[in-house]
Amino acid sequence: MFPTAVPVSTADLATSALPFAVGLRDAHATTNRALTALEDNLNQHPLPPLAPKSPSLPEPTEIGQRQPHAQKRFATISQCARWLDGFDAATPAHRAVILSQSQQGAMFAFNAVPTVGHGAMLPASFVNAVQLRLRLPLSLLAGITTCKCGCAMDPFGDHVLSCPSCLCDRTPRPGHDLVVDVVASMARQASKHVSYSSRRPRAASLAYSPNWCPDITLIHGARDGNHVLVDVTCPSVVTRAALPAACHMPLATAIAATAMKHARYGNVHPHTVLPFVVEHAGGINKEGMQFFRMCRDAADNKLNARASDLSSWSSKGFSNFFLQSLSLANLKGLGHLFMVTAASIRAA
């Protein structure tokens, strides 16, 4: 590495007193300690999906040689070790949020470059989104100590996300409805015929299920030519019922919500029920990600002309555009929820 600028041979790298060599040895030792911490905690805590399965470090004497992905290996180990340090120090609610945020696409809203119709958030919603993701006290709830239900209000918004008296503030469920629109747009990109079943009279859905009504229906959208009933739900990972599992297992809330949707619909043969779950911290359930990948492959990871006009350099392909859109829809809805809740409590 820099053979003409740094006159240190590979053999002398381990003992040289030159600042470059000393710094390189210190950096390698720091990363090696991170690797030890990572290996010690590997079976104690869940790790992000991109964590290395068999982490290892190149020796300092090997860095000058051609090492594909060496920098990535160093960075991944350091980041995962810091992630574990933060996870160890976190509260159960914070752990649940961290696990959900570590899933694919959960943080993509912050990769989006604002354009007309894509990536734009109100300043208050953006501040709220940053505070939610960093687990900071929410400015929108500043000064509010008691909820409408009489319970104490925490500064992080956990109570708002689980309080029954705040459910009315979700009407018309802005986060949910925005996510539904993104899912519908994603399906259209894959040449699916989309019907907004939730906007039709209730009787129209009885043929599918007497117990529930899908948000959208993909007409003949299954491989066998039958319909796909898509039901979107946006649960919180910090509710009293979800927290015990969500703070230990990634996507525990999404898995539970998926099972609940299947149970509610029951047997809809020959049609298919597709629960599309987006946790409030951003994690998407397995069925939702499978549907996303199916749409991406059908669209050849490209956008149509309308979506392309809304995209920017950060979202030119199907994957980035729609993962950003789902994350943005979720955060915009949460921003609206906290603004309406705070206003209603202050006005009471």
N, C-alpha and C positions, 0 to 999 in steps of 0.2 A: 504494500500500500504506500503510495507516494515515494517510490524508491529514490528519486533524485532529490526530493525536498527533505527527506528524513534519512540520514545516513546510518540506518540501523539494519543490520543483517537479521535474518530470521533466527539465527542461533543466539544473537545477543539481545533479542527482544525481551526475554524473560529477566534479564539482569541489568539492562542499560539504565543509566540515570537521566537520559534525555527526557524533557517534559512530555513529549509525545508518547514515549514508551511507558513512562510512569502513569500517565493518564489512561492509556489503553489498558494497562494491567489493573488499575483501580476500577475502571468501568466493567471489565470482565469479571472482577471479583464481586462487584455489586450485583451483576446479573446472575452470577453463580449462586449467590446467597438467595436471590429471588427464586431461582430454580429449586433450591433446597426447600424453601418455604412452600413452593408450589407442589412439590412431590409429597411433602409431609401432610398437606391438606387435601390431596387429590381425592381421597375417599370420605372426607368429612363434610365438605360443602359442595353443592352443585356449582358448576362452572359454565360460563357462556358457551354457546354451541361452537364458536370458532377457537376455543382453547385447544392447545396442542394435546394430542392423545399420548404421545411418547416424547416429551420435551427433552431436548439435548442442546448443548452449546458447542460451537467450534472452539478449539483451543486458540489462545492468542497467537501462537506461531503459525496457525493455519489461516489467519485472517487475510494475509497477503496473497494467498492462493485463490484460485477461482472457486468461489463457494456460492452456488445458486441459492437464493433466498436466505442467505446468512443474516442480513439485516432484519428480515421479517421474523426470523427465529428469535433473535435478540429482543425485538420489540414485543412480540407476542408473550414471551415469558415475563418480561417486566410488567406489562399491562395486566396480565392475569394475576401476578403476585399482588399488585396494587389493588386489584378488584377484590381479592380475598381479604386483604387488610381492611378495606372498607366494609365488606360484608360481615367480618368478625365484629366490628364496632357498631354495627347498625342495630336498630330496634327491630322487633318482628315485622311491624308495618313497613319499615324502610326496606327490610330484606325482601318482602313480597314485591315491592315496587322495583327493586334492583333486578330481581329475577325476571320480571315481566319485561323490563326495559332492555334486558340483554338479548331478547329474541329478535329474529330477523325482521327488519322494517320498523321496529318500534320507535326508533329515534330518527327516522328518515325525514321528518318534517324540518329538522334543522339542517338538512342537506339541500333543501329546496331554495332556489333563487326566485324571489317573488316576481311573478308576471301577472298579466291581467287574467284573472280567473284561476290562477294556480299559484299557491305559495303565499298569497296575501292574507295577513291576519290583522285585526284591529290591534293597535298598540297595547291596550289593556289585556287582550287575549294572548298576545305574544309574551308579555311580562308574566302572565299567569302560567303559560306553558313552560317557560324557563324555570319558574319557581317550583312548579309541580315536578319537573324532571330532576331538579337538583335537590328536591326534598327540603325546600326552604319555606318559611312562613309566607302565606299568600297575602299580598297587598290588598286584594279585594275583600279579605275578611278582617283587615286590621281594625281593632277596636271592638269587634263583636265577640262577646264572651258567652252568650247564651243563645241557643237555637230557639225556633218557634215552638218546638216540642218541650222546652224547658230544660233540656240537657245542656251540659257544658259544651262549648264550641272549641275544638282544637284549632291551632293556627295553620295546620297543614291541609285542612279540608277533608280529612277522613270521615268526620261525622256527616258532612253534607252528602258524601257519596253513599252513605248507608242509612240515612234517616228517612223514615216513611213520610214525614211531614214535608220533606223537600222534594218528594217524587213529583208533586204537581208542577214544580219548577222545570221539570224535564219535558213538559208538554209545550210544543209538539215534538219533544225529544230531538233537539237539534243535532246532537252528536250522532244519534242513531240514524236519523233521516239522511244526514250528510254521508254517512258510511254506506247506507243503502244506495244512494245515487252513484257513489264510486263503484260499488260492486256491479250495479246495472251497466255503467259505462264500460267496465272491464269486460262484461259478458258480450256487449255489443261489438267491442273490438274483436272478439273471437267469433263474430258472425252468428251470435245467438239471438233468437227472437225473445224479447223481454216484455213481460206483462206485469204491471204494478198491481198485484192482487190485493194488497192492503188498502188500495184506494178505490176498490170496487165494493159493491154491496156485500154484506157478510154472507148472504146465501150462495154467492158464487164460489166460495171456498169450501162449502160443505161437501162437495164431491171429492175433495182431497182428504179432509179431516174434519170431523164434527167438533173437534176440540180446539183447533187452532187455525190461524190464517197466515199464510206465508207473506213476507214482505214483497217478494217478486217471484214470478214463475218463469222459468226458461222453457218456452213451449217447444216440445220435442227436443229438449236440450241434452238428454241422456244419450249414451252411445246406442242404446237399443231403441231409440226413437220415442221414449216416454218423457214425461215432464220432470223437471227438477224444481223442487220447492225450496227456495232460498229464504231462510229466516235469520235475520241479523240481530245480534244482541251484544250489548256493550256493558258487561258486568264490572264491578270494582273488585280489586284484589285485597282491599283493606276492610271489607265488611267483617262483622263478628263471625259469621258462618264460614267465610272463605279464608280468613287469615291463618288459622292453624295449619292448613295444608299449603297455602300459597307462599308462606315464608320459608318452606323447606323444599318444595317441588316446583320447578318451572311449569307454567301454564296449567297449574292445578285448577284455577278458577275457570279457565277456558274448557278444560276437560269436563268439569262438572256441569257447566252450562250446555255443552254439546250433548251430554247424556240426558239432561233434563228436556231439551228440545225433542230428542228422539222419543222419549217417553211420552211427551205431551201429544205428539202427532200419532203415535202408535203405528199400526200397519197401514201404509198408504200404497201398497203394491197395486199396480206395477210401477208407480211413480217413485221418485227418490227424494228424501229429505236431506237438505244440505244446511246444517247450522253454520253460519259464518259469525264467529265470535272474535271481537276485538276487546281485549281487556283495557281498562281505563289507563293503565300504564303502557299500553301499546302492543302487548303480545297478541299474536293471532293464532287461533287453534289449528290443529293439523289439517282438518278438512278444508278450512279456509285457505291455507297455504297450498294445498293440493289443487284447489280450484283456481287460485292465482296462477300456478305454474301451467295448468291446462290451458287457461286463456292466453298466457304468454306464448306457449308453444304454438297454439292455433294462429296467433297473430304474428308469428315468426319474430317475436320480440320487437315489433315495430308499431308505431302509432299511426292512426289514420290522419287525414289532413286537419281535421278540427282539433284533435288533441295535440297534434304537432305545433299548431299555431299558439297553443297555450304553454307549450313546453319551453324550457331554457336549456343552456348548455349542461346543466346539472341533471336534466331529466329527459334526454333525447330518446331513450329507449323505453319500451313498455315497462320493464321491471322497475327502473328508477321512478318513472312518472307515476305509476299506480301505487307503489309502496309509499312514495311521498304523499300522494293524494289520500291514502287511507290514514296515515299518521296525522296529516293536517286536518282531515275531517274530524278525527277523534279529539284533537286538541282544541279546535274551534268550538266544538260542542261543549267541551268541559269549560272553556272560557265563558261561553254564554250561560251555562248552568250556574257558575259561581257569581257572575255579575247579577243575574236575576235573583238568586238566593240572597245575596248580600243586600240588594236593594229592597227586597220584600221584608227582610228582618229589620232593617233600619226604619222602614216605613210603618212597621207594626207598633 
